[in-house]
Amino acid sequence: MNIKDKLQTLPHKPGCYLMKDEEGQIIYVGKAKDLYNRVRSYFVGSHDAKTTKLVSLIHDFEYIITSSETEAFILEMNLIKKHDPKYNILLTDDKSYPYICVTDEMYPRVLYSRDVNQKLGKYYGPYPNAKAAKEIVDMLNKMYPFRKCRVLPKRECLYYHIGQCLAPCIKKIDPKQYQEMKKSVNNILKGNVTSEIKKFEILMNEAANKLNYEKAIEYRNLINDLNVIGERQKMSGFSQDTDVFAYYANEEYVSIQVFHLRNGNMIERSGFLFDNYGNAQDIFQEFIVKFYQEQNNPIPKLIIVSSGDKEALEATLKHSVEIPIRGKKKELVKLVEDNAINRIDALIKRKELEFQRTSGANNALGELLGIDNLKVIEAFDNSNISGTNAVSAMVVFIDGKPKKNLYRKYKIKSGAAGDTQMMYEVISRRYKDPKNNPDLIIVDGGLAQVNSANKALNDLGRDLEVIGLVKDEKHRTKSILYNNEIIDIEKNSFEFRLLERIQEEVHRFAITYFHKTHSKNTFTSKLDNIKGIGKVKKQQILKILGEDNFEEKLKSLKLSETQIKEVLKLLSSN
């Protein structure tokens, strides 16, 4: 049955529809109060360029009837999560908002973190401005001498000597001292800075009276920092943690703004821009759900939205949602809407620049090399010291963007010390599986490395494109080696900058893995010298190495106090 005939069979009922391309892939999922009216609207009348492009790719569709529009919305979210359609909005940018955490450890820390683990301590945020979050953490760690080390060392570090740590590693600290500091930091992060400013003013005056002007200046600077935090915009009447969502749409784009209010302070706002494929309200609601469910942002006590299906949002988020119609909340929504309107031009420029840096640069590189539809790039780099602890690393870029969940690490098994032998091994291991089928392979090196990679592929019977990144005398990317020819690229071009980013990323990933492997191997061999730690205990120690509360977990392995001290001593010296 063709699409025209199939449209006539659509019911006047709520449900979801799934649009498919000529290969049967689901490219768009939507919901409708009336399936007949909504789905037919795609194929009749005129549309903007983006919707026209989407419709041109639709070769078939299917639909699922639901009992209500709310049920359709919930089903839509589940189908999008399952099929990840190309033309539904994506929030998969491999990052989430940063938070500030005050840990509940015996010796607490103040941390900047993108991962939320409620068991670790109390989190403040989110802070869409990562730079601001880091600056606040640095300031608090200077003001209050919290522990800085993830694992307690055997001896005091530099922070103790400059007065920024109490050194619980060598001293017995009264827990009340930490509790007082935590109370002060929690007050500051809640926006209650007045009492803390008064404390530092007293200390500043005392230092000045004792002619300790250097210390007095330090306190004055801390007071200035606190005043900066205290000057954040105060949203009177909003004592609860609140996120406020609103949007503005034109024919091409949907601009969404989010205001984050914490303890009455608007800590940040963030803006997003999405292609408009016909129904801005659906895009807006889908965004709100993904903001919490995919980005792992903790849900605040209050969620305010400018419009939408309140019942559907609450059922999906399992949290109350408000759509105000009057009063201060309505005024705040209007303010967020105004920001969505005013920010759309800036967001469009940012989106265009992002396209040039990523997909645009990727397309330009494909044209330069004569590779049609260049999409997936896999890049390799090797690392070792005189042939020992040899490792290789691979990074993946899709449409010019790194996909860190697809990165891979390789320990060289053959004992090969040379870079070309290592390259042969890792290429052979990666591409013996025919499912690994990138559009382009990049190796860090010149003719020898490219030839080694091509030989490995030929031995496997694989036909994949390989280029090498040729460096100058300062070890910077200079040109491309492709099909035994040197191809020079304009240094200021987006495609050249993309290659530089890929090279830097794979080198970073390889070096990080090498250092980790080298340190772990050294640590592992030294464990053999500790009396009473056999093969089983050694494996248990290595399993928890690098985890939070490492010292506490060591005790759970029923090691003796002497053994624990020896392990920690090795770790601090490694």
C-alpha positions in Angstrom: 0.0 0.0 0.0 1.5 3.4 -1.0 1.5 6.4 1.3 -1.4 8.1 -0.4 -3.7 5.1 0.2 -2.3 4.5 3.7 -3.2 8.1 4.7 -6.9 7.3 4.1 -6.7 4.5 6.7 -5.6 6.8 9.6 -8.0 6.9 12.5 -9.3 10.1 14.2 -7.7 8.9 17.5 -4.7 9.9 19.6 -1.5 8.0 19.2 2.1 8.0 17.9 3.4 7.8 14.4 6.8 6.6 13.1 8.2 7.9 9.8 10.6 5.6 7.9 13.1 6.2 5.1 13.6 4.0 2.0 15.7 1.6 4.0 13.0 1.2 6.7 15.0 3.2 9.3 12.8 5.2 11.7 13.8 8.9 11.1 11.1 10.7 13.1 8.7 9.9 15.9 5.7 12.1 16.7 2.5 12.1 18.8 -0.9 13.4 17.9 -4.3 14.1 19.4 -5.8 13.1 16.1 -3.6 10.8 14.0 -5.6 11.4 10.8 -5.2 15.2 10.9 -1.6 15.3 12.1 0.0 12.7 9.8 -1.9 14.0 6.7 -0.7 17.5 7.4 2.9 16.4 6.4 1.8 15.5 2.9 -0.6 18.3 2.0 -0.1 22.0 1.7 3.2 23.9 1.6 6.0 23.7 4.3 9.2 25.4 5.2 12.5 24.0 3.7 13.3 21.8 6.8 10.0 20.1 6.9 10.0 19.7 3.1 13.3 17.9 3.4 12.0 15.6 6.1 8.9 14.7 4.1 11.0 14.0 1.0 12.8 11.2 2.9 9.6 9.6 4.2 8.9 6.4 2.2 6.5 4.7 4.8 5.0 5.2 8.2 3.3 3.2 10.9 1.2 4.3 13.8 0.2 3.2 17.3 -3.2 4.1 18.7 -3.3 5.2 22.4 -6.2 5.8 24.8 -5.3 9.5 25.4 -2.9 12.2 24.3 -1.1 11.9 27.6 -0.5 8.2 26.9 0.7 9.1 23.4 3.3 11.5 24.8 4.7 8.9 27.2 4.8 6.4 24.4 6.5 8.9 22.1 9.3 9.5 24.7 9.9 5.8 25.0 10.0 5.3 21.2 12.4 8.2 20.8 14.7 6.7 23.4 14.5 3.3 21.8 15.0 4.3 18.1 17.0 7.6 18.5 15.5 9.0 15.2 17.6 11.3 13.2 15.1 14.2 13.0 14.0 14.2 16.6 15.9 16.7 18.8 19.2 15.4 20.2 20.7 16.3 23.6 23.5 13.7 23.2 26.5 16.1 23.3 28.5 13.8 25.7 28.4 16.3 28.5 26.1 17.4 31.3 26.0 20.5 33.5 28.6 20.8 36.2 27.8 20.9 39.9 29.6 21.8 43.1 29.7 19.0 45.7 30.4 19.2 49.4 31.2 15.6 50.3 30.1 13.7 53.4 33.4 12.0 53.8 35.2 11.8 57.1 37.6 14.4 55.8 35.3 16.4 53.4 36.2 18.0 50.1 34.6 20.7 47.9 34.5 19.4 44.3 33.6 20.5 40.8 31.9 17.6 39.1 29.7 16.7 36.1 28.7 13.3 37.6 26.0 13.3 40.2 26.3 10.7 42.9 24.0 11.7 45.8 25.7 9.2 48.1 28.9 11.2 47.9 27.5 14.4 49.4 25.3 17.5 48.8 25.2 19.0 45.3 24.6 22.6 44.3 23.8 23.6 40.7 23.5 23.0 37.9 26.0 25.6 36.6 25.7 25.9 32.8 28.7 28.2 33.0 31.5 25.7 33.8 34.1 28.5 34.2 32.0 30.2 36.9 31.6 26.8 38.8 35.3 26.1 38.7 36.1 29.6 40.0 33.7 29.2 42.9 35.3 25.9 43.8 38.8 27.4 43.7 37.7 30.3 45.8 36.1 28.1 48.4 39.1 25.9 48.6 41.3 28.9 49.2 39.0 30.3 51.9 38.5 27.1 53.8 41.2 24.5 54.3 39.4 21.4 53.2 41.2 18.2 52.1 42.3 18.3 48.5 43.7 14.8 47.8 41.3 12.1 46.5 43.3 9.5 48.4 45.1 10.5 51.6 48.9 10.5 51.1 51.4 9.3 53.6 52.8 12.8 54.2 51.5 16.4 54.0 51.4 18.2 50.6 51.9 21.7 49.5 48.4 22.8 50.3 49.1 22.3 54.0 52.2 24.5 53.9 50.3 27.3 52.2 47.4 27.1 54.7 44.8 25.6 52.4 44.5 22.1 54.0 44.4 20.9 57.6 46.5 17.8 56.7 44.3 15.0 58.0 46.9 12.7 56.5 49.3 13.4 59.4 47.2 15.1 62.0 44.1 14.2 64.0 41.5 16.8 63.2 38.5 17.5 65.4 35.4 16.7 63.3 33.7 19.8 64.6 36.2 21.9 62.8 35.1 20.4 59.5 31.5 20.7 60.4 31.9 24.4 61.0 33.6 24.8 57.6 30.9 22.8 55.9 28.2 25.0 57.4 29.9 28.1 56.1 30.4 26.7 52.6 26.8 25.5 52.5 25.6 28.9 53.5 27.7 30.5 50.7 26.4 28.1 48.1 22.9 28.8 49.2 23.5 32.5 48.6 23.6 33.4 52.4 26.9 35.3 52.3 26.2 38.2 54.7 27.2 36.3 57.9 30.4 35.0 56.2 31.4 38.5 55.0 31.1 39.7 58.6 33.4 36.9 59.9 36.1 37.8 57.4 35.7 41.5 58.1 36.5 40.8 61.8 39.6 38.7 60.7 40.7 41.4 58.3 40.6 44.1 61.0 42.4 41.9 63.5 45.2 41.2 60.9 45.5 45.0 60.1 45.7 45.9 63.8 48.5 43.4 64.2 50.2 45.0 61.2 49.9 41.8 59.2 48.9 43.7 56.1 49.5 40.8 53.7 47.0 38.7 55.6 44.6 41.6 55.8 44.7 42.0 52.0 44.0 38.3 51.6 40.9 38.6 53.7 39.8 41.7 51.8 40.1 39.8 48.5 38.0 37.0 50.0 35.4 39.5 51.0 35.3 40.9 47.5 34.8 37.3 46.1 31.9 36.8 48.5 30.3 40.0 47.4 30.5 38.9 43.8 28.5 35.8 44.8 26.1 37.8 46.8 25.4 40.2 43.9 23.8 37.4 41.8 20.3 38.3 40.8 17.8 37.7 43.6 14.4 36.3 42.5 12.2 37.4 45.4 9.4 34.9 46.2 11.3 31.8 44.9 12.8 30.1 47.9 12.5 26.7 46.3 14.9 25.3 43.8 13.2 26.0 40.5 13.8 25.5 36.7 11.8 27.7 34.4 11.4 26.7 30.7 10.1 28.8 27.8 10.5 29.0 24.0 10.1 31.0 20.9 9.8 29.6 17.4 10.1 31.0 13.9 9.8 29.0 10.6 13.3 27.5 10.8 14.2 27.2 14.5 12.9 26.7 18.0 14.8 28.7 20.7 14.5 27.4 24.2 15.7 29.1 27.4 16.0 27.7 30.8 16.5 29.7 34.0 17.9 27.9 37.0 16.9 29.4 40.4 18.5 28.0 43.5 17.5 29.4 46.9 16.1 32.5 45.3 19.2 33.1 43.2 19.2 32.9 39.5 22.5 31.0 39.3 22.5 30.7 35.5 20.5 30.6 32.3 21.1 28.4 29.3 19.9 28.5 25.7 19.3 25.8 23.1 18.4 25.9 19.4 16.7 23.2 17.4 15.5 22.8 13.8 11.8 23.4 13.6 10.2 20.4 11.9 6.6 21.5 12.1 5.5 21.5 15.7 7.4 23.7 18.1 5.3 22.8 21.1 6.2 19.1 20.7 9.9 19.9 20.4 9.6 22.0 23.5 8.0 19.2 25.6 10.4 16.6 24.2 13.3 18.9 25.2 12.1 19.2 28.8 11.8 15.4 29.2 15.2 14.8 27.7 16.8 17.6 29.8 16.1 15.5 32.9 16.0 11.9 31.7 19.0 11.9 29.3 21.1 14.7 30.7 20.8 13.3 34.2 20.0 16.7 35.7 18.4 16.4 39.1 14.8 17.5 39.1 14.3 20.6 41.4 11.4 21.0 43.7 9.6 23.2 41.2 9.4 23.0 37.4 7.7 25.9 35.7 6.9 25.8 31.9 5.4 28.5 29.6 3.0 26.1 28.0 2.3 22.4 27.1 0.5 19.3 28.2 0.9 19.6 31.9 -0.6 16.1 32.6 1.7 14.4 30.0 4.8 16.1 31.4 3.9 15.2 35.0 3.2 11.6 34.0 6.5 11.3 32.2 8.7 13.1 34.7 6.8 11.7 37.7 7.0 15.2 39.2 4.6 18.2 39.5 4.8 20.9 36.8 3.3 24.4 36.8 2.0 26.5 33.9 1.3 29.8 35.6 -1.4 32.1 34.3 -0.9 35.2 36.5 1.3 36.6 39.3 5.1 36.5 39.8 5.6 33.1 38.2 3.8 34.3 35.1 6.1 37.4 35.0 9.1 35.1 35.3 7.9 33.0 32.5 7.5 36.1 30.4 11.1 37.1 31.2 12.3 33.7 30.0 10.2 34.0 26.8 11.8 37.4 26.1 15.2 35.8 26.5 14.3 33.1 24.0 13.3 35.8 21.5 16.3 38.0 22.1 18.8 35.1 22.1 17.7 33.4 18.9 20.1 35.4 16.6 23.0 34.6 18.8 22.1 31.0 19.0 21.7 30.7 15.3 25.2 32.2 14.8 26.6 29.8 17.4 24.9 26.9 15.6 26.3 27.9 12.3 29.8 28.2 13.7 29.4 24.8 15.4 28.3 23.3 12.1 31.4 24.8 10.3 33.7 23.4 13.1 32.1 19.9 13.0 29.9 18.6 10.2 30.9 21.4 7.8 34.6 20.6 8.4 33.9 16.9 8.1 32.2 17.5 4.7 35.0 19.7 3.5 37.6 17.0 4.4 35.5 14.4 2.5 35.5 16.6 -0.6 39.3 17.2 -0.3 39.9 13.4 -0.2 37.2 12.5 -2.7 35.3 10.4 0.0 31.5 10.6 -0.5 29.4 11.1 2.6 32.3 11.1 5.0 30.8 10.6 8.5 32.7 8.2 10.8 36.5 8.8 11.4 38.6 6.5 13.6 42.1 7.7 14.6 45.0 5.8 16.2 48.1 6.7 18.2 50.7 4.6 20.0 52.6 5.2 23.2 55.5 3.4 25.0 58.8 3.9 26.7 61.6 2.0 25.0 59.1 -0.7 24.0 57.8 -1.2 27.6 54.1 -0.8 28.6 53.3 -0.4 24.9 49.7 0.7 24.3 47.6 2.1 21.5 44.4 4.2 21.6 41.6 4.9 19.2 39.2 7.8 19.2 36.0 8.1 17.1 34.6 11.3 15.6 31.2 11.2 13.9 30.2 14.3 11.9 33.2 16.1 13.3 32.3 15.4 16.9 34.0 13.1 19.4 32.0 10.1 20.6 33.8 9.1 23.7 31.7 6.1 24.5 33.1 4.5 21.3 36.8 5.2 22.2 38.9 2.0 22.6 42.2 1.2 24.4 44.6 -1.6 23.3 47.5 -3.2 25.2 50.0 -4.4 22.6 50.2 -8.2 22.9 52.8 -9.1 20.4 55.7 -7.5 22.3 56.3 -5.2 19.3 58.4 -2.2 20.2 58.4 -0.3 16.9 55.6 2.1 16.0 54.9 0.4 12.7 54.6 -3.1 14.2 52.3 -1.7 16.9 50.2 0.0 14.2 49.9 -3.3 12.3 48.8 -5.1 15.4 46.1 -2.6 16.5 44.7 -2.1 13.0 44.5 -5.9 12.6 42.7 -6.3 15.9 40.3 -3.5 15.3 39.2 -4.4 11.7 39.1 -8.2 11.8 35.5 -7.6 12.8 33.7 -6.5 9.6 31.2 -4.6 11.7 33.9 -2.0 12.4 33.6 -0.1 9.1 34.6 3.6 9.4 34.6 6.0 6.4 38.2 7.0 7.2 41.1 5.8 9.3 43.7 8.3 10.6 47.1 7.2 11.8 49.4 9.5 13.7 52.5 9.4 11.5 53.9 9.4 8.0 54.5 6.9 5.2 55.8 4.0 7.4 52.7 4.1 9.7 50.3 4.5 6.8 51.9 1.6 4.9 51.8 -0.6 8.0 48.0 0.2 8.5 47.3 -0.6 4.8 49.2 -3.9 5.0 47.2 -4.9 8.0 43.9 -4.1 6.1 45.1 -5.9 2.9 45.9 -9.0 5.0 42.4 -8.9 6.4 40.9 -8.3 2.9 39.5 -5.0 4.0 39.2 -2.0 1.7 39.2 1.1 4.0 40.6 4.6 3.4 43.7 5.5 5.4 45.5 8.8 5.8 48.5 9.9 7.9 49.0 13.1 9.7 52.5 14.5 8.8 54.0 16.7 11.5 56.5 19.6 11.3 59.7 19.9 13.4 57.6 21.2 16.3 55.4 18.0 16.3 52.4 20.0 14.9 50.1 18.8 12.2 51.5 20.0 8.8 49.8 18.1 6.0 48.0 14.9 5.0 49.5 11.8 3.5 47.0 10.0 1.3 47.5 7.5 -1.5 51.3 8.2 -1.3 50.7 11.9 -1.9 51.3 14.8 0.4 48.2 17.1 0.5 48.6 20.5 2.0 45.7 22.1 3.7 45.1 25.8 4.5 46.1 26.2 8.1 43.1 28.5 8.9 40.5 26.2 7.3 37.9 24.4 9.4 39.0 21.0 8.1 42.6 21.6 9.1 41.4 22.6 12.6 39.3 19.4 12.8 42.3 17.3 12.0 44.3 19.1 14.7 41.5 18.4 17.2 41.4 14.7 16.3 45.2 14.4 16.5 45.3 16.2 19.9 42.4 14.1 21.2 43.9 10.7 20.2 47.3 11.7 21.5 45.8 12.8 24.9 43.8 9.6 25.1 46.9 7.4 24.3 49.2 9.2 26.8 46.6 9.1 29.6 46.1 5.4 29.0 49.9 4.8 28.9 50.5 6.7 32.2 47.7 4.8 33.9 49.0 1.4 32.6 52.6 2.3 33.5 51.6 3.5 37.0 49.4 0.5 37.6 52.0 -2.0 36.4 54.6 -0.4 38.7 52.2 -0.4 41.6 51.2 -4.0 40.9 54.8 -5.2 40.9 55.5 -3.4 44.2 52.5 -5.0 45.9 54.3 -8.3 45.6 56.8 -7.0 48.1 54.2 -6.6 50.9 54.2 -9.5 53.2 50.8 -11.4 53.4 49.3 -10.0 50.2 48.8 -12.8 47.8 47.3 -13.1 44.3 43.7 -12.9 45.5 44.2 -9.9 47.7 46.2 -8.1 45.0 43.4 -8.5 42.5 40.9 -7.2 45.1 43.1 -4.1 45.7 43.5 -3.4 42.0 39.8 -3.7 41.5 39.1 -0.8 43.9 42.1 1.3 42.9 41.2 4.8 42.0 37.7 4.6 43.6 36.4 7.1 46.1 37.0 6.2 49.8 39.8 3.9 48.7 41.3 3.8 52.2 37.9 2.7 53.8 37.5 0.0 51.1 41.0 -1.3 51.8 39.8 -1.9 55.4 36.9 -3.9 54.1 39.3 -6.3 52.5 40.4 -7.3 56.1 44.0 -6.2 55.6 46.1 -5.5 58.7 46.9 -1.9 59.7 50.5 -2.5 58.6 49.4 -3.8 55.2 47.1 -0.8 54.6 49.9 1.6 55.5 52.2 -0.1 53.1 49.6 0.0 50.3 49.0 3.7 50.8 52.7 4.4 51.0 53.2 2.7 47.6 50.3 4.6 46.1 51.6 8.0 47.3 55.1 7.3 45.9 53.9 5.8 42.6 
